[in-house]
Amino acid sequence: MSNSGKRGGNKEISGLQLYLHGLGISVRDNAQAFGFSILITVSYGIVSGAAGKPSSLELVGFALSAVAGVSLLNMLVTLLKAEGPDDSERSYVVLVGTATDFLSVGAGLGVVFAASMLGGWLPWVMAPFLAGVTYCLVQGMQIALAKFGSDEEEKK
């Protein structure tokens, strides 16, 4: 196995650069799912701490409403988005949007804390739903701002 590879013609790149390329793709392509997974996992902990041990039905409600928030936003965006920017973002736009993922997770946790104060079975349904919606809304804003910044930079 060689320590280098070829890129575009005869330009050689090192094994380290190839690895960093692969690592960059791995991190970039998994960052949003990773942030969302952390958010939902911690949301469960917050709600169970505030509302007590869940019943089987509350667990099902938690799981389904975590998915429902993201699914509804996805359908809504698909219906509303006529034409706009290309969905294949340049890597630095996605990098900025995902490097600031702590903002999306933090915003989601804020609504989870608020929803966990509700009584009865409501925290089990509202917390994951609101967490997912908030996460996506804030993440969307982060990526939109990164895209806006990169577009402005290109104009110069």
N, C-alpha and C positions, 0 to 999 in steps of 0.2 A: 504494500500500500504506500502510495506516494504522500509526501508531506505538502504537496502543492497541487493545484488544479489549474486549468486554463479557463480564462474568461475572455469572450469576444476576441477572436483571433489568437494571437500567441502570448497575450499578457498573462503571466503566471501570478497566482495568488496563493498565499501560504495556507497550510492546514489550519492554523489559528484563525485566519480570516474566514475560511470556509465554515469553521465551527461557530464563530461569532455571527456569521450570516444566518446559520440555522437557528442559533439561540435567539437572535432577534426576531425571527419569524415565529418561533415558539412562544416567546413572551408576548409579542404583539397580538398574535392570533388568539391567545388564551386569556389576556388580561381582563377583558370585560366579563367573561364567564367566571373567572376566578374571583373578581370583586363581587359579583352577584352571589356566588356560592357562599362567600364569607358573610355577606349581608344576611342572607336567609338563615344560615346556621346560627349566627349571633342573635338574630331576631327570635328564633325558637327559644334560645336560652333566656332572653329578656322576658318573653311572654310567659314561659313556664315558671320563671321566678316570680312574676307578678300575679299570674292567674292560677298557679298550682299545676298539679299533674293533669295532663290532658286526657280526655276520653278518646276512644278510637275515632268517634265521629269528629271531634275537634281536630285531631291529627289529620284526618282526611280533608277537612275544611281548610286547614293551614296549607297543606300541599296544593290543593286545587286553587285556592285564592292566590298563592304565590305565582302560579302559572297564569292565572286569569289576568292579572294586571298587565303582564308583559304581552300576553296574547292579544288583549283588547287594544293596547297601544299599537301593536304591530298592524292589526286590521285597520285601525283608525288612520294611521300614517299612510297605509297603502291606498285607502280610499281618498284621502285628501291630497296626496302628493301627485300632482299632474305631471309637471316637468320641473326639473331642478338640477342641482349639481349631480354629476356622475357619482354613483354609489361606490365606485372603486377609488377610495381615498389614497393619496400618496402616503407613504410610510410615516413621514414626519407629522402629518396631520393626525393619524391614528396614534402615533407615539405621544403627542401632546395630550390628546384626549384620554388616553389610558394611563399616562404617567400621573395624571391628576385624579385618578380613580378614587383616591381617599375622600375627595369631596363628595362624590356620588354615594359612596358607602356611608359617610358621615351624615349626609342629608337623609338617607334611608333610615339610619338608626335613630335619628331625631324623631321621625314620624312613628317609628316602632315604640319608642319610649312613651310618646303621647297615646298611641293606641292601646298600649298595655295597661293603661289606667282605666280603660272601659271595663265594665263589669260583665260577668257571665261568660258566654261563649264568644262575644264580639271580638276580644283581642285575638282569638285564634283565627278569625277570618279577616279582620280589618288590618292587622299588623303586617302580615306578609303581602297582602294586596297593595297597601299603601307603600310599603317598602319597595316593591318591584316597580311600581309606577314612578315613585320619586327617583329611584336609582336611574331609570331610563330617561326621565325628563332632564335630570341634571347631567347625565352622561351625554345626552344629545346636545345640550347647550355647550358643554366642554368641546365636543367635536366641531360644532358649528363655529365657535369662536376660533378654534385652531384653523379651520378652513378659511374663515374670514381673514385671519392674520396672514396665512400663506398666500391668499389671493392678493391682499394689499401689498405684500412683499414682491410679488411677481410684477405688479404694475410699475414698480420703481425702476 
